């Protein structure tokens, strides 16, 4: 971004980089460079039963700390949707790390509750997945998004819950939408952040029961668990 545009954004909008608070419409160059994708296997501990086994691999492009954590909060909770594209680059890198050359890929985002849609004004995970598809298609990947999962019952807010409470909250909460996932493809479950794995684990369980077991889970970032999160 040119210096004039940055100055205008600072004066008129008060726009700041969420990473360092310098004037910027999104992430500044330095903070953007600090969250370059580095995909790696990210098993939650303890691992939810649905994720156990060699055929489903969770991949995160970064760690949910520092600049990336602040950027994710700004995007998801503060309406900084201009961050969707840089975060989608990380998600796309996770998908590429999972996929092979044996066929098309379908990304299945975890469902977003009506409560979250109302508070944020949109389904942020779905938008993240669709932007990742745009980026992946640009490099020749045969990929699409399918909203194959929806809520089967109400859940409570996950904030503040430990791994066992999250698992109980999500158990039986999702169901497969009728008429979805009818074409052969590699299925990848999509979310923004992997913490205890309860949400993606329930998604994998439902898809497995429908004979569409995913090849893996792709996320932007994985959260390092504290010792009390393991209890």
N, C-alpha and C positions, 0 to 999 in steps of 0.2 A: 504494500500500500504506500502511495506517495506521501511525503511529509505534509502537503497541503490537505489531503484527505484526512489524515490522522488528526491534524490540528482542528479541522472543521468538526470532525466527530467529537473531539474533546470539548470544544466550545459549545456546540449546538446540542449534542446528545449526552454528553458526559460519559461517552463510551470508554470502557477500560478493559484491558486484557484481564481475564479472570485469573491468570496465573501470576502476574506480577503487578497488576494495577496500573501499568503504563497506558497512555492513550492508544486505543485500538478498537476496531469494530468487532474483532474476534480475538483469536490468540495472536500475540505479537510473534515476530519471526523467531526470536530466541525460545519462547515457550513452545511454539509449534515444533521446533526442531527437537525439543526435549522429550516429546511424546511419540517419536518415530516408532512404528510397529516393531515388536520383537516377539513374534508368536512362540508360545511354549505350552507344553502340557501343564494343566492347572487342576490337579485333583483336589476337591475339597476334603477336609478331614473333620469328622468321619465322612466317608463317601456314601451318599444315599444308595440304597440297594439297587435302584433302577439303573444307576451308572456303573455298577460293578461289572467287570468283564472286559475282555480285550477289544471288543468290537465297537464300543462307544468311547470316544476320546474327547475330553473337554480341552479346548484351546483358548487361551487368552493372549491378546496382543500386547498387553501391558499390565502393570500392577496398579491397583486402585489406591494410589497415594501420591503426594506431591502435586505437581501441576495437573496430571491426568485426573486425579480425584476432584480437584477444584473445578476443572473444566466440565466433568460429568455432572457435578452438582449444579453448575451454572446452566448447563444445557437442559437438564431434566427438571430442576426445581425452580429455576429463575427465568425460564422462557428464553434463554439465549440460543435460539434455534439456528443462528448462523454458525454454531459449532457442529451442526449435524454432519457436514461434509468432512471436516478433519477427523471426527470420531468414526465416521463410516469408513475411512481409509484403514483404520485399525481393525474394524470388524471384517472388512474385506480380506485383510491379510490373514486373519484367523481362518476364514473360510478356505482360502487358497491352501493354507497349511494342512487342512483336513482332507481336501478333495483329491481325486485321482483323475486320470484321463479316460475312465471307463463309462462315462455317460453324463447326462444332464444332472443338475443339482437343483433341489427345491429348498429354499430357506423357510422354516416354519418359526415365526416369532412366538415367544411365550405370550399368552393372552394378557391384555391390559384391562383392569377392572373399570367399571363405569365410574367409580369414585375417582380413580386416577385420571381418566379421560376428562372428567368435569374439572378437576383442579388444575390440570395442565393445558386444557383446551384442545388436546390432540392425543393420538396414540404415538408416543415418541419412539417406542421400540419398532413399531411398524414403519415409521418414517425412516428410522435408521437403517432398517433392513432394505428398504426400497432404494435408498441412496447408495447402499453398498452394491446392490444389484446393478445400478447404473454404472458404477465404477468398474465392476467385474466384467460386465458386457463390453465395456470399452477396451478391455484387453483380451477379448475373445472367449470368455468363459460362458458356457451355456447354463444360465442360472435364472431362476425366477423366485418370487415370493408367493407363498400361499398361506392365507390365514386359516389354517386347518384346525386350530384349537380355539375353544371358547370356554367360558366359565359354566360349570354345571351347578354351582351353588355359590353363595356369598362367602367371603373370607374377611378376616380382620386385617388391619394394617400390620405389615411385617416388621416395621421399625421397632427395635428394642427386643425382639424375640430371639432366643437362642436357637441352635440348630434343631433340637428336638421339638420345640414349640413351633418353629417354622414348618417342619415336616408334618406335624399334626394339623396345622392350619391349612396346608395345601393338599393333604391327602384326599383324593376323590374330588378335588375342586375343578378339574378340567374335563372336557369331553371332546371327542372328535366331531367336527362339523360334517353333516351329511354331504356326500357328493364331492369330497375333497380327496386329494392325493390319489387320483385314479390312473395317472400315467407313471410308468417306471422311471425312477430317478433316485439319486442319492439324497437322502433327507438329512438336513442339518438344522438342529434347534438353535434359535438365535435369542440372545438377551444382551443387555448392556453390561451388567456387572454380575460376576459369579462370586457369591459369598459362601453360604452353607451348601448350595446346590439343591435346596428343597424345591425351588420353582422349576428349574430345568429338569430335575429328577422326575417330578410329576409329569412334565411334558413328555419325557422319554418313556415313562411307564405307559401313558395312554397311547402313544404312537406304537410302542411295541405290542400292546394288546390288540392293536388293529393291523398287525403284521406289516408295519412300516417302521421297523426299528431304525433309528437314525445311525449314521456313521459317526456322529459326534455332536458336540456342542461348541458353538463359536460365540465368543463374547469380546467386548472391547477390553475389559480389565477384570482381573481377579483380586479379591480383597484378602490380604493376609489376615488369618484368623487369630484372635487373641485366645489365650488359654481358656477363658470362661466361655468362649463361643463353642468349644468342643464338648461342653457338658450337656 
